[in-house]
Amino acid sequence: MIDGEIESVEQEDDGSLKRIFLRDGRKLSASLFVDASGFRSELLGKTLEKAFESFHQSLFCDRAVVGGWDRRGNDHFRSSCRWLEALFRGC
Ligand SMILES: Cc1cc2nc3c(=O)[nH]c(=O)nc-3n(C[C@H](O)[C@H](O)[C@H](O)COP(=O)(O)OP(=O)(O)OC[C@H]3O[C@@H](n4cnc5c(N)ncnc54)[C@H](O)[C@@H]3O)c2cc1C
């Protein structure tokens, strides 16, 4: 495994990916690149300009809800059960 931050990407004449330049100066060539850079979409979005394709129609859960509450007494235990239940159901 190579650890590094992508700085720029070189493309072939046909637009396909040729080489990746890392911030530390290394250059990486490969016949297959997998873009796992999350929302930054370094290769698919920024370089290849592929439009984001949503799979929300087939997801059980397509929202994230962020919140907080005061945890006291047995509340922590109850929350943990709900959390496990949610994970089990793929939420
Ligand atoms: C606040 C918050 C809470 C969440 N809670 C949940 C939850 O409870 N349950 C759940 O299922 N999902 C949750 N999610 C969603 C979940 O985190 C994402 O769906 C998931 O992490 C996406 O995984 P990924 O591998 O596609 O991208 P990421 O996890 O974002 O990984 C992308 C990786 O690419 C790296 N990267 C980016 N740019 C470069 C670059 N130029 N060069 C090299 N590396 C690069 C990043 O450093 C990162 O390590 C949450 C998200 C957020 C923001």
The ligand as an ORCA input file, in Angstrom:
! r2SCAN-3c Opt
* xyz 0 1
  C     -20.446     13.782     10.417
  C     -20.660     12.502      9.629
  C     -21.223     11.418     10.261
  C     -21.464     10.227      9.600
  N     -22.027      9.173     10.261
  C     -22.247      8.020      9.619
  C     -22.830      6.901     10.300
  O     -23.140      6.958     11.488
  N     -23.039      5.758      9.591
  C     -22.700      5.644      8.270
  O     -22.904      4.588      7.681
  N     -22.132      6.693      7.623
  C     -21.918      7.863      8.245
  N     -21.361      8.925      7.569
  C     -21.071      8.785      6.149
  C     -19.769      8.027      5.945
  O     -18.747      8.636      6.717
  C     -19.403      8.116      4.475
  O     -20.484      7.683      3.691
  C     -18.203      7.230      4.200
  O     -17.146      7.591      5.039
  C     -17.787      7.379      2.769
  O     -16.668      6.527      2.592
  P     -15.655      6.763      1.430
  O     -14.585      5.710      1.577
  O     -16.378      6.858      0.127
  O     -15.017      8.216      1.669
  P     -14.238      8.800      2.904
  O     -14.496      8.038      4.155
  O     -14.507     10.276      2.890
  O     -12.720      8.531      2.530
  C     -12.065      9.287      1.527
  C     -10.569      9.200      1.789
  O      -9.878      9.772      0.677
  C      -8.847     10.600      1.179
  N      -8.530     11.636      0.198
  C      -9.306     12.672     -0.202
  N      -8.635     13.437     -1.099
  C      -7.438     12.846     -1.267
  C      -6.282     13.158     -2.051
  N      -6.210     14.248     -2.858
  N      -5.215     12.335     -1.986
  C      -5.232     11.235     -1.179
  N      -6.280     10.885     -0.408
  C      -7.359     11.688     -0.462
  C      -9.381     11.181      2.470
  O      -8.288     11.581      3.293
  C     -10.124      9.979      3.043
  O      -9.277      9.159      3.815
  C     -21.099     10.112      8.229
  C     -20.494     11.211      7.588
  C     -20.285     12.394      8.262
  C     -19.637     13.569      7.546
*
